[in-house]
Amino acid sequence: MLVYAEIACIDWRMAMPIPEQLDYVQATAIPEVFVTAHEAMMHLGRLKRGDSVLIHAAAGGVGSAAVQLAHATEVTIFATAEASKLERVVRLGIDHAIDYHTQDFADVVAQKTGGRGLDVVVDFAGAPYFARNIASLANGGRLVQVGILGGGGQVSVHLETILYRHIQIIGTVMKSRAQAEKHAMVRRFREHWLKRFSGGRRIEPVVDSTFPLALAADAHRRMESSANVGKIILTMW
């Protein structure tokens, strides 16, 4: 059962110091989304400077975090979102914004890359995007599956595609990891990125809105309507 509480007990190895210049609301928007984005895209996807990446659901919490980390890594960023949200997510550093309602992202990727494809795809949708994600990868590309919001179940891929194009499919979810692995995830993020939330060339948590705990139902309605860009925060005051 999940509940809201004013006080919670956590494993101290999962905690991080709050960067200078950030308040509690901004700090709340860092841990899970940025740690997940780093683990999926940077650690497992091995994204590096000069690469190219497709980030789905770029307006979401993890997606908007991934866009910022990718931009800071100096890569070419393709990203999908609803048309109404594209203007806001483009400000985070996207090179090629794709309205997933009216554009086929695989066609856009093929056109913009001259058929080469991308080094990394980070996906939250699942089965509906799987075949096109594979088609969007370059030789040696990595698909990192972070969620299945659009549906799970069976998908199919020709093994020849995996073998001859040296493609890797990597699944990751934080909740099923052993505690020691979670400690390592937090440590990797903290050592690589936490200092970038202060000073020049800052990375900033994307806070969509805040609601007092008494209006938690309104916060849930906003999240369920998919109107948010970034994190929705509940405050205790």
C-alpha atoms as an extended CHARMM CRD file, in Angstrom:
* protein
*
       237  EXT
         1         1  MET       CA              0.0000000000        0.0000000000        0.0000000000  PROA      1               0.0000000000
         2         2  LEU       CA              1.2590000000        3.4830000000       -0.8570000000  PROA      2               0.0000000000
         3         3  VAL       CA              0.5080000000        6.3650000000        1.5000000000  PROA      3               0.0000000000
         4         4  TYR       CA              1.4610000000        9.9950000000        2.0090000000  PROA      4               0.0000000000
         5         5  ALA       CA              3.2400000000       10.9460000000        5.2120000000  PROA      5               0.0000000000
         6         6  GLU       CA              4.9010000000       13.9920000000        6.7440000000  PROA      6               0.0000000000
         7         7  ILE       CA              7.8300000000       11.8870000000        7.9530000000  PROA      7               0.0000000000
         8         8  ALA       CA              9.3840000000        8.8670000000        6.2440000000  PROA      8               0.0000000000
         9         9  CYS       CA             12.2850000000        6.5700000000        7.0690000000  PROA      9               0.0000000000
        10        10  ILE       CA             14.7450000000        5.8690000000        4.2420000000  PROA      10              0.0000000000
        11        11  ASP       CA             18.0230000000        4.0730000000        3.7420000000  PROA      11              0.0000000000
        12        12  TRP       CA             20.6720000000        6.7670000000        4.2990000000  PROA      12              0.0000000000
        13        13  ARG       CA             22.5990000000        5.5200000000        1.2650000000  PROA      13              0.0000000000
        14        14  MET       CA             19.6820000000        6.6160000000       -0.9200000000  PROA      14              0.0000000000
        15        15  ALA       CA             19.8490000000       10.1830000000        0.3810000000  PROA      15              0.0000000000
        16        16  MET       CA             21.6810000000       13.0620000000       -1.2890000000  PROA      16              0.0000000000
        17        17  PRO       CA             22.5890000000       16.5550000000       -0.0830000000  PROA      17              0.0000000000
        18        18  ILE       CA             20.3890000000       19.3280000000       -1.4560000000  PROA      18              0.0000000000
        19        19  PRO       CA             22.4190000000       21.3630000000       -3.9680000000  PROA      19              0.0000000000
        20        20  GLU       CA             22.9540000000       25.0480000000       -3.2700000000  PROA      20              0.0000000000
        21        21  GLN       CA             20.4010000000       27.3730000000       -4.8640000000  PROA      21              0.0000000000
        22        22  LEU       CA             17.6370000000       24.7600000000       -4.7200000000  PROA      22              0.0000000000
        23        23  ASP       CA             14.6680000000       24.8160000000       -2.3650000000  PROA      23              0.0000000000
        24        24  TYR       CA             12.8860000000       21.7690000000       -0.9930000000  PROA      24              0.0000000000
        25        25  VAL       CA             10.3450000000       21.6680000000       -3.8220000000  PROA      25              0.0000000000
        26        26  GLN       CA             13.0560000000       21.6730000000       -6.4990000000  PROA      26              0.0000000000
        27        27  ALA       CA             15.1210000000       19.1360000000       -4.5640000000  PROA      27              0.0000000000
        28        28  THR       CA             12.1270000000       16.8080000000       -4.3480000000  PROA      28              0.0000000000
        29        29  ALA       CA             12.0230000000       16.7360000000       -8.1540000000  PROA      29              0.0000000000
        30        30  ILE       CA             15.5560000000       15.3240000000       -8.4570000000  PROA      30              0.0000000000
        31        31  PRO       CA             16.0120000000       11.8510000000       -6.9580000000  PROA      31              0.0000000000
        32        32  GLU       CA             14.0320000000        9.1800000000       -8.7350000000  PROA      32              0.0000000000
        33        33  VAL       CA             13.6400000000       10.8130000000      -12.1480000000  PROA      33              0.0000000000
        34        34  PHE       CA             17.2380000000       11.9590000000      -12.5900000000  PROA      34              0.0000000000
        35        35  VAL       CA             18.7060000000        8.7860000000      -11.0820000000  PROA      35              0.0000000000
        36        36  THR       CA             16.5390000000        6.7000000000      -13.4250000000  PROA      36              0.0000000000
        37        37  ALA       CA             17.4460000000        8.8490000000      -16.4360000000  PROA      37              0.0000000000
        38        38  HSD       CA             21.1660000000        8.5700000000      -15.7070000000  PROA      38              0.0000000000
        39        39  GLU       CA             21.0240000000        4.8360000000      -15.1150000000  PROA      39              0.0000000000
        40        40  ALA       CA             19.0270000000        4.1210000000      -18.2710000000  PROA      40              0.0000000000
        41        41  MET       CA             20.6330000000        6.4870000000      -20.7310000000  PROA      41              0.0000000000
        42        42  MET       CA             24.1700000000        7.0740000000      -19.4860000000  PROA      42              0.0000000000
        43        43  HSD       CA             25.1050000000        3.9180000000      -17.5570000000  PROA      43              0.0000000000
        44        44  LEU       CA             23.1870000000        1.2110000000      -19.4290000000  PROA      44              0.0000000000
        45        45  GLY       CA             22.8110000000        3.0290000000      -22.7540000000  PROA      45              0.0000000000
        46        46  ARG       CA             26.4340000000        4.2480000000      -22.6160000000  PROA      46              0.0000000000
        47        47  LEU       CA             25.5320000000        7.5470000000      -24.2530000000  PROA      47              0.0000000000
        48        48  LYS       CA             28.5760000000        9.7200000000      -24.8750000000  PROA      48              0.0000000000
        49        49  ARG       CA             29.4500000000       13.0460000000      -26.4320000000  PROA      49              0.0000000000
        50        50  GLY       CA             28.7410000000       13.1340000000      -30.1690000000  PROA      50              0.0000000000
        51        51  ASP       CA             26.1530000000       10.3270000000      -30.0490000000  PROA      51              0.0000000000
        52        52  SER       CA             22.4690000000       10.5840000000      -30.9200000000  PROA      52              0.0000000000
        53        53  VAL       CA             19.4930000000        9.6210000000      -28.7670000000  PROA      53              0.0000000000
        54        54  LEU       CA             15.7050000000        9.3450000000      -29.0140000000  PROA      54              0.0000000000
        55        55  ILE       CA             13.8850000000       10.0650000000      -25.7550000000  PROA      55              0.0000000000
        56        56  HSD       CA             10.2130000000        9.1730000000      -25.6560000000  PROA      56              0.0000000000
        57        57  ALA       CA              7.7480000000       10.9330000000      -23.3390000000  PROA      57              0.0000000000
        58        58  ALA       CA             10.1190000000       13.8790000000      -23.0780000000  PROA      58              0.0000000000
        59        59  ALA       CA              7.5650000000       15.9450000000      -21.1690000000  PROA      59              0.0000000000
        60        60  GLY       CA              7.3830000000       13.4540000000      -18.3060000000  PROA      60              0.0000000000
        61        61  GLY       CA              9.5050000000       13.4490000000      -15.1790000000  PROA      61              0.0000000000
        62        62  VAL       CA             12.1420000000       10.9520000000      -16.3260000000  PROA      62              0.0000000000
        63        63  GLY       CA             11.9200000000       12.1140000000      -19.9360000000  PROA      63              0.0000000000
        64        64  SER       CA             12.5630000000       15.7740000000      -19.1260000000  PROA      64              0.0000000000
        65        65  ALA       CA             15.4470000000       14.7500000000      -16.8650000000  PROA      65              0.0000000000
        66        66  ALA       CA             16.9190000000       12.5880000000      -19.6330000000  PROA      66              0.0000000000
        67        67  VAL       CA             16.7190000000       15.4780000000      -22.1050000000  PROA      67              0.0000000000
        68        68  GLN       CA             18.7420000000       17.7010000000      -19.7790000000  PROA      68              0.0000000000
        69        69  LEU       CA             21.4010000000       15.0580000000      -19.1400000000  PROA      69              0.0000000000
        70        70  ALA       CA             21.6460000000       14.3560000000      -22.8660000000  PROA      70              0.0000000000
        71        71  HSD       CA             21.9660000000       18.0690000000      -23.6420000000  PROA      71              0.0000000000
        72        72  ALA       CA             24.7200000000       18.4210000000      -21.0410000000  PROA      72              0.0000000000
        73        73  THR       CA             26.5090000000       15.4520000000      -22.6530000000  PROA      73              0.0000000000
        74        74  GLU       CA             26.4740000000       17.2770000000      -26.0280000000  PROA      74              0.0000000000
        75        75  VAL       CA             24.5880000000       14.7550000000      -28.1230000000  PROA      75              0.0000000000
        76        76  THR       CA             21.9470000000       15.0990000000      -30.8380000000  PROA      76              0.0000000000
        77        77  ILE       CA             18.5290000000       14.7590000000      -29.2240000000  PROA      77              0.0000000000
        78        78  PHE       CA             15.3410000000       13.4780000000      -30.8260000000  PROA      78              0.0000000000
        79        79  ALA       CA             12.3240000000       13.5190000000      -28.5260000000  PROA      79              0.0000000000
        80        80  THR       CA              8.6120000000       12.7450000000      -28.6490000000  PROA      80              0.0000000000
        81        81  ALA       CA              5.8150000000       14.5590000000      -26.8390000000  PROA      81              0.0000000000
        82        82  GLU       CA              2.3400000000       15.9210000000      -27.4200000000  PROA      82              0.0000000000
        83        83  ALA       CA              2.1680000000       19.0060000000      -29.6400000000  PROA      83              0.0000000000
        84        84  SER       CA              0.9210000000       21.1590000000      -26.7570000000  PROA      84              0.0000000000
        85        85  LYS       CA              4.0550000000       20.3400000000      -24.7530000000  PROA      85              0.0000000000
        86        86  LEU       CA              6.7200000000       20.4740000000      -27.4590000000  PROA      86              0.0000000000
        87        87  GLU       CA              7.4980000000       24.1780000000      -27.0800000000  PROA      87              0.0000000000
        88        88  ARG       CA              8.2700000000       23.7340000000      -23.3940000000  PROA      88              0.0000000000
        89        89  VAL       CA             10.4280000000       20.6380000000      -23.8010000000  PROA      89              0.0000000000
        90        90  VAL       CA             12.3540000000       22.1380000000      -26.7310000000  PROA      90              0.0000000000
        91        91  ARG       CA             13.6740000000       24.7430000000      -24.2820000000  PROA      91              0.0000000000
        92        92  LEU       CA             15.4240000000       21.9260000000      -22.4200000000  PROA      92              0.0000000000
        93        93  GLY       CA             17.7500000000       21.3430000000      -25.3810000000  PROA      93              0.0000000000
        94        94  ILE       CA             15.9810000000       19.1260000000      -27.9210000000  PROA      94              0.0000000000
        95        95  ASP       CA             17.2900000000       19.2260000000      -31.4960000000  PROA      95              0.0000000000
        96        96  HSD       CA             14.4280000000       17.3910000000      -33.2110000000  PROA      96              0.0000000000
        97        97  ALA       CA             11.0060000000       17.5640000000      -31.5520000000  PROA      97              0.0000000000
        98        98  ILE       CA              8.4150000000       15.0290000000      -32.7180000000  PROA      98              0.0000000000
        99        99  ASP       CA              4.6540000000       15.2500000000      -32.1690000000  PROA      99              0.0000000000
       100       100  TYR       CA              3.8130000000       11.5910000000      -31.6780000000  PROA      100             0.0000000000
       101       101  HSD       CA              0.1580000000       12.1730000000      -32.5960000000  PROA      101             0.0000000000
       102       102  THR       CA              0.8660000000       13.4700000000      -36.1070000000  PROA      102             0.0000000000
       103       103  GLN       CA              4.3860000000       12.2320000000      -36.9200000000  PROA      103             0.0000000000
       104       104  ASP       CA              5.9060000000        8.7630000000      -37.1330000000  PROA      104             0.0000000000
       105       105  PHE       CA              9.0820000000        9.0220000000      -35.1020000000  PROA      105             0.0000000000
       106       106  ALA       CA             10.7770000000        6.2330000000      -37.0680000000  PROA      106             0.0000000000
       107       107  ASP       CA             10.2290000000        8.1590000000      -40.3060000000  PROA      107             0.0000000000
       108       108  VAL       CA             11.5930000000       11.3630000000      -38.7730000000  PROA      108             0.0000000000
       109       109  VAL       CA             14.6760000000        9.5580000000      -37.4610000000  PROA      109             0.0000000000
       110       110  ALA       CA             15.3310000000        7.8940000000      -40.8210000000  PROA      110             0.0000000000
       111       111  GLN       CA             14.9960000000       11.2050000000      -42.6400000000  PROA      111             0.0000000000
       112       112  LYS       CA             17.1060000000       13.2870000000      -40.2610000000  PROA      112             0.0000000000
       113       113  THR       CA             19.8920000000       10.6900000000      -39.9610000000  PROA      113             0.0000000000
       114       114  GLY       CA             20.0010000000        9.7550000000      -43.6280000000  PROA      114             0.0000000000
       115       115  GLY       CA             18.9500000000        6.2210000000      -42.7220000000  PROA      115             0.0000000000
       116       116  ARG       CA             21.8240000000        5.6930000000      -40.2700000000  PROA      116             0.0000000000
       117       117  GLY       CA             19.6790000000        5.5480000000      -37.1530000000  PROA      117             0.0000000000
       118       118  LEU       CA             20.4630000000        6.4330000000      -33.5590000000  PROA      118             0.0000000000
       119       119  ASP       CA             22.9280000000        5.2440000000      -30.9550000000  PROA      119             0.0000000000
       120       120  VAL       CA             20.4210000000        5.0460000000      -28.0920000000  PROA      120             0.0000000000
       121       121  VAL       CA             16.6340000000        4.9370000000      -27.6980000000  PROA      121             0.0000000000
       122       122  VAL       CA             15.0790000000        5.4260000000      -24.2500000000  PROA      122             0.0000000000
       123       123  ASP       CA             11.4740000000        4.2070000000      -24.2010000000  PROA      123             0.0000000000
       124       124  PHE       CA              8.6300000000        4.2380000000      -21.6920000000  PROA      124             0.0000000000
       125       125  ALA       CA              5.7800000000        3.1710000000      -24.0000000000  PROA      125             0.0000000000
       126       126  GLY       CA              6.5420000000       -0.5060000000      -24.5340000000  PROA      126             0.0000000000
       127       127  ALA       CA              4.9890000000       -2.8080000000      -27.1030000000  PROA      127             0.0000000000
       128       128  PRO       CA              3.3810000000       -0.1760000000      -29.3910000000  PROA      128             0.0000000000
       129       129  TYR       CA              6.7850000000        1.4100000000      -30.0640000000  PROA      129             0.0000000000
       130       130  PHE       CA              9.0120000000       -1.6600000000      -29.9780000000  PROA      130             0.0000000000
       131       131  ALA       CA              9.3310000000       -2.4430000000      -33.7000000000  PROA      131             0.0000000000
       132       132  ARG       CA              9.8430000000        1.1930000000      -34.6310000000  PROA      132             0.0000000000
       133       133  ASN       CA             12.3790000000        1.6480000000      -31.8380000000  PROA      133             0.0000000000
       134       134  ILE       CA             14.4190000000       -1.2320000000      -33.2460000000  PROA      134             0.0000000000
       135       135  ALA       CA             14.1130000000        0.2080000000      -36.7570000000  PROA      135             0.0000000000
       136       136  SER       CA             15.3610000000        3.5720000000      -35.4480000000  PROA      136             0.0000000000
       137       137  LEU       CA             18.6300000000        2.1780000000      -34.0810000000  PROA      137             0.0000000000
       138       138  ALA       CA             21.9510000000        2.4120000000      -35.8510000000  PROA      138             0.0000000000
       139       139  ASN       CA             24.2300000000       -0.6110000000      -36.0720000000  PROA      139             0.0000000000
       140       140  GLY       CA             25.4440000000       -1.2230000000      -32.5400000000  PROA      140             0.0000000000
       141       141  GLY       CA             22.5690000000        0.8090000000      -31.1010000000  PROA      141             0.0000000000
       142       142  ARG       CA             21.0010000000        0.2560000000      -27.6820000000  PROA      142             0.0000000000
       143       143  LEU       CA             17.2970000000        0.2380000000      -26.8210000000  PROA      143             0.0000000000
       144       144  VAL       CA             16.7820000000        0.8660000000      -23.1070000000  PROA      144             0.0000000000
       145       145  GLN       CA             13.2610000000       -0.0740000000      -22.0100000000  PROA      145             0.0000000000
       146       146  VAL       CA             12.3370000000        1.8850000000      -18.8890000000  PROA      146             0.0000000000
       147       147  GLY       CA              8.5700000000        1.4050000000      -18.8450000000  PROA      147             0.0000000000
       148       148  ILE       CA              5.5630000000       -0.1460000000      -20.5510000000  PROA      148             0.0000000000
       149       149  LEU       CA              2.9900000000        2.6180000000      -20.1610000000  PROA      149             0.0000000000
       150       150  GLY       CA              1.5190000000        1.8330000000      -23.5690000000  PROA      150             0.0000000000
       151       151  GLY       CA              1.3480000000       -1.8970000000      -22.9170000000  PROA      151             0.0000000000
       152       152  GLY       CA              3.5910000000       -4.8760000000      -22.3250000000  PROA      152             0.0000000000
       153       153  GLY       CA              3.0720000000       -8.4440000000      -23.4370000000  PROA      153             0.0000000000
       154       154  GLN       CA              4.7240000000      -10.1460000000      -26.3520000000  PROA      154             0.0000000000
       155       155  VAL       CA              6.7520000000       -8.3830000000      -29.0120000000  PROA      155             0.0000000000
       156       156  SER       CA              8.6940000000       -9.8750000000      -31.8850000000  PROA      156             0.0000000000
       157       157  VAL       CA             11.9760000000       -9.1120000000      -33.5670000000  PROA      157             0.0000000000
       158       158  HSD       CA             13.9820000000      -11.0210000000      -36.1350000000  PROA      158             0.0000000000
       159       159  LEU       CA             17.0590000000      -12.4780000000      -34.4650000000  PROA      159             0.0000000000
       160       160  GLU       CA             19.0060000000      -11.7020000000      -37.6240000000  PROA      160             0.0000000000
       161       161  THR       CA             18.3970000000       -8.0220000000      -36.9080000000  PROA      161             0.0000000000
       162       162  ILE       CA             19.8990000000       -8.3580000000      -33.4410000000  PROA      162             0.0000000000
       163       163  LEU       CA             22.8480000000      -10.4230000000      -34.6430000000  PROA      163             0.0000000000
       164       164  TYR       CA             23.9180000000       -8.6990000000      -37.8180000000  PROA      164             0.0000000000
       165       165  ARG       CA             23.2300000000       -5.1560000000      -36.6370000000  PROA      165             0.0000000000
       166       166  HSD       CA             24.7720000000       -5.7610000000      -33.1780000000  PROA      166             0.0000000000
       167       167  ILE       CA             21.7370000000       -4.2840000000      -31.4460000000  PROA      167             0.0000000000
       168       168  GLN       CA             21.2480000000       -4.5040000000      -27.6810000000  PROA      168             0.0000000000
       169       169  ILE       CA             17.9020000000       -4.4740000000      -25.8460000000  PROA      169             0.0000000000
       170       170  ILE       CA             18.2080000000       -3.5710000000      -22.1710000000  PROA      170             0.0000000000
       171       171  GLY       CA             15.4220000000       -3.5170000000      -19.6050000000  PROA      171             0.0000000000
       172       172  THR       CA             15.5680000000       -1.5870000000      -16.3520000000  PROA      172             0.0000000000
       173       173  VAL       CA             13.2020000000       -0.6890000000      -13.5250000000  PROA      173             0.0000000000
       174       174  MET       CA             14.2640000000        0.6320000000      -10.1540000000  PROA      174             0.0000000000
       175       175  LYS       CA             11.7050000000       -1.0060000000       -7.8600000000  PROA      175             0.0000000000
       176       176  SER       CA             12.7860000000       -4.6030000000       -8.5820000000  PROA      176             0.0000000000
       177       177  ARG       CA             16.4950000000       -3.9790000000       -7.9840000000  PROA      177             0.0000000000
       178       178  ALA       CA             18.3040000000       -5.2160000000       -4.9090000000  PROA      178             0.0000000000
       179       179  GLN       CA             19.0330000000       -2.5250000000       -2.3460000000  PROA      179             0.0000000000
       180       180  ALA       CA             22.7670000000       -2.6530000000       -3.0560000000  PROA      180             0.0000000000
       181       181  GLU       CA             22.0730000000       -1.9530000000       -6.7300000000  PROA      181             0.0000000000
       182       182  LYS       CA             19.9240000000        1.0320000000       -5.7880000000  PROA      182             0.0000000000
       183       183  HSD       CA             22.7740000000        2.3560000000       -3.6640000000  PROA      183             0.0000000000
       184       184  ALA       CA             25.0890000000        2.0680000000       -6.6630000000  PROA      184             0.0000000000
       185       185  MET       CA             22.6010000000        3.8660000000       -8.9250000000  PROA      185             0.0000000000
       186       186  VAL       CA             22.3280000000        6.7920000000       -6.5350000000  PROA      186             0.0000000000
       187       187  ARG       CA             26.0960000000        6.9240000000       -6.0780000000  PROA      187             0.0000000000
       188       188  ARG       CA             26.7320000000        6.9870000000       -9.8340000000  PROA      188             0.0000000000
       189       189  PHE       CA             24.2690000000        9.8190000000      -10.3350000000  PROA      189             0.0000000000
       190       190  ARG       CA             25.4980000000       11.7900000000       -7.3370000000  PROA      190             0.0000000000
       191       191  GLU       CA             29.1550000000       11.5890000000       -8.3460000000  PROA      191             0.0000000000
       192       192  HSD       CA             28.5190000000       12.5070000000      -11.9660000000  PROA      192             0.0000000000
       193       193  TRP       CA             25.7350000000       15.0760000000      -11.8580000000  PROA      193             0.0000000000
       194       194  LEU       CA             24.7630000000       16.4670000000       -8.4590000000  PROA      194             0.0000000000
       195       195  LYS       CA             27.2480000000       19.3310000000       -8.5920000000  PROA      195             0.0000000000
       196       196  ARG       CA             25.7210000000       20.4230000000      -11.9060000000  PROA      196             0.0000000000
       197       197  PHE       CA             22.5590000000       21.5640000000      -10.1060000000  PROA      197             0.0000000000
       198       198  SER       CA             24.5250000000       24.5120000000       -8.6790000000  PROA      198             0.0000000000
       199       199  GLY       CA             26.6390000000       27.2350000000      -10.2630000000  PROA      199             0.0000000000
       200       200  GLY       CA             27.0180000000       27.9200000000      -13.9710000000  PROA      200             0.0000000000
       201       201  ARG       CA             25.5500000000       25.7460000000      -16.7440000000  PROA      201             0.0000000000
       202       202  ARG       CA             23.0300000000       24.4240000000      -14.2730000000  PROA      202             0.0000000000
       203       203  ILE       CA             20.7650000000       21.4590000000      -14.7150000000  PROA      203             0.0000000000
       204       204  GLU       CA             17.3740000000       22.2980000000      -13.2440000000  PROA      204             0.0000000000
       205       205  PRO       CA             14.6230000000       20.0510000000      -11.9110000000  PROA      205             0.0000000000
       206       206  VAL       CA             11.4850000000       20.5100000000      -14.0030000000  PROA      206             0.0000000000
       207       207  VAL       CA              8.5860000000       21.2450000000      -11.6550000000  PROA      207             0.0000000000
       208       208  ASP       CA              5.2230000000       21.3910000000      -13.3710000000  PROA      208             0.0000000000
       209       209  SER       CA              3.1150000000       22.3480000000      -10.3720000000  PROA      209             0.0000000000
       210       210  THR       CA              2.7750000000       22.0730000000       -6.6080000000  PROA      210             0.0000000000
       211       211  PHE       CA             -0.2710000000       21.1130000000       -4.5560000000  PROA      211             0.0000000000
       212       212  PRO       CA             -0.7890000000       21.1160000000       -0.7810000000  PROA      212             0.0000000000
       213       213  LEU       CA             -1.4510000000       17.6960000000        0.6790000000  PROA      213             0.0000000000
       214       214  ALA       CA             -5.0970000000       18.6340000000        1.2100000000  PROA      214             0.0000000000
       215       215  LEU       CA             -5.4600000000       18.8820000000       -2.5880000000  PROA      215             0.0000000000
       216       216  ALA       CA             -3.7400000000       15.5860000000       -3.3770000000  PROA      216             0.0000000000
       217       217  ALA       CA             -6.7740000000       14.4960000000       -5.3890000000  PROA      217             0.0000000000
       218       218  ASP       CA             -6.3100000000       17.5130000000       -7.6840000000  PROA      218             0.0000000000
       219       219  ALA       CA             -2.6620000000       16.5670000000       -8.1720000000  PROA      219             0.0000000000
       220       220  HSD       CA             -3.6930000000       13.0560000000       -9.1620000000  PROA      220             0.0000000000
       221       221  ARG       CA             -6.2590000000       14.4130000000      -11.5950000000  PROA      221             0.0000000000
       222       222  ARG       CA             -3.6040000000       16.5820000000      -13.2470000000  PROA      222             0.0000000000
       223       223  MET       CA             -1.2640000000       13.6200000000      -13.5610000000  PROA      223             0.0000000000
       224       224  GLU       CA             -3.9900000000       11.3470000000      -14.9300000000  PROA      224             0.0000000000
       225       225  SER       CA             -4.9200000000       13.9780000000      -17.5210000000  PROA      225             0.0000000000
       226       226  SER       CA             -1.3040000000       13.9750000000      -18.8000000000  PROA      226             0.0000000000
       227       227  ALA       CA             -1.3240000000       17.7730000000      -18.6840000000  PROA      227             0.0000000000
       228       228  ASN       CA              1.9520000000       18.0680000000      -16.7960000000  PROA      228             0.0000000000
       229       229  VAL       CA              5.4300000000       18.8080000000      -18.0700000000  PROA      229             0.0000000000
       230       230  GLY       CA              7.8760000000       17.5740000000      -15.4470000000  PROA      230             0.0000000000
       231       231  LYS       CA              7.1180000000       16.6750000000      -11.8480000000  PROA      231             0.0000000000
       232       232  ILE       CA              3.9890000000       17.3230000000       -9.8220000000  PROA      232             0.0000000000
       233       233  ILE       CA              4.9430000000       18.0040000000       -6.1980000000  PROA      233             0.0000000000
       234       234  LEU       CA              2.8460000000       17.6240000000       -3.0520000000  PROA      234             0.0000000000
       235       235  THR       CA              3.7840000000       19.9130000000       -0.1650000000  PROA      235             0.0000000000
       236       236  MET       CA              3.0180000000       19.4740000000        3.5190000000  PROA      236             0.0000000000
       237       237  TRP       CA              2.0360000000       23.1190000000        3.9210000000  PROA      237             0.0000000000
